[in-house]
């Protein structure tokens, strides 16, 4: 049986993304996402928050970095990776999600949700030389969307 390593998260950024470049010039963006869940403890509901570190590589990291600001809601699709190192003679490790696809969702936590002035979109890492999906190259975004044909 094949192992599976797939992570899907929807949460809010805890800080602005930090964009850096490797020695070879590859862009890498790091940010953290807070993911809330409610659980019942006796008769009371309690909020539990998990903070997850995200790493985004390549052109997506460079393109999205300016939109990844504190409070922004995002959907992240990626894989879990464990970094291991030694510090002061002690073995250390840290889990982080290496994003394959990051989608910007509604406005910031202070905002009232999505508006046409919000930056919303999806960026993903694709192997070099891979052609865009059918119809993807002709879509010009939400500002040029004709909604006359929508029945609601």
N, C-alpha and C positions, 0 to 999 in steps of 0.2 A: 504494500500500500504506500502511496506517495504522501509525504508530509505536506501540510498546508500552512502557510503563514500569511494571513490576510487580516487587515485591520480596517474597520470603518468607524469613523468618529464624527460627531457633530457637536461643536462646542464654540466657546468664545475665546478669543486670544487674550492671554493674561498680560502681554506686553507687545510692543511693536516688534516686528520681525527685524532681525539683524542680518544684513547682507554682507558677505565677505567673499573673497576670491582665493582659491587655492594657489599654490606656487605656479601651477600650470595654467592659471587663468580661468578655471571653472568656477562659475558662481555657485554659492551655497548659502541658503537662507535658513536661519534657525529661529524658531518661535515656540511658544507653549500654548496649549489649549486646555481650558477648564471644562470638564464634562461633569454635569450634575446628574444625580439620580436620587430619587426619593425611596425611602424604605420605612417600613412600619416598625416601631419599637413600642410594643405594648399597644396602647390606644393612640399614641402620637405618631405623626409622620415626621421624619427627620430628613433634612437635605444632606447628602454626602457628596463632596466634590473630589474629583481626581484631577491632578495636573499632569498632563502628558507632553513631553518634549517632542517636537516635530522637526525633521530635517528635510529640506527640499533642495534638489540639485538642478543645475543646468539653466537653460533659458527660462524655464518656468519660475525658478527662484528669482531671477533678475526681473522678469516681467511683473510678477505678483508682489514683490517686496514693498513697493510704495502703497499698496492697498491693504497689506496685512498690518493693521493697526490695532492697538489695544481696544478690546470690547467688540470687535468685528466678529460676526458669526461665520464659521466656515465648516465645510464638510471635507474630511480628509480620508483618502483611500490610500493605503500603503501596506508596508510590512514591518513587523517588529524586528528590531536588531538589538543585540546586546554588545556594548563596548566593554572591553576588559583592559585593565592596566594595573600597574603596581605603583603605589604611592607610600613613601615612608616605610617600605618593607611589607606593606599590607596589600593583599589583592583587593581590587575594587572592581565594580561593574555597574553599568547603568543601562537601562532599557530606554529606547527611543523609537519613534515611528519614522521610517524613511518613506516619505510621501511619493506616491506615483501620480496621484491626481488630487488637486486642491480646488474646491469650488467655493467662491464667495457667495454667501447667502445674504439675508436681509441687512438692514442698517446696523449701526452700533447699538449697544445695549441702551444708550440714552435716546436713541432715535425711535421712530414710530413704525419701524419695519421698512420694507422695500419701497423705494421711490425711483422714478426714472433718472434722478440725478445720482443715485447710488451707483457705485462701481460693482457690477455683478458679472460674474463670468466663471469659466472653468478653464483651468490650465492643467495639462498633464505631460509627463515625460513620455516620449515616444522614441523607440530605437531609431538610430540614424538611417535615413533613406526611406522610412516608412511614409507612404502617401496618406493624406488626410482621408477620413471616411467620406463616403458619397454625400454630397450636399453640404459638407462642412465648409468648403472653400467659398461657397456663394452666400453664406449667411453673414449679414453685416451687423448683427447685434440687435438689442432690444430697442434702440432708438429708431430703427428703420423697419419695425415690425408692423405690418398691416393687420389690425385686429377687426376689420369689417366682417370677415368671414366667421368670427367666433359667435356661436349662438347664445351666449350669456352676457 
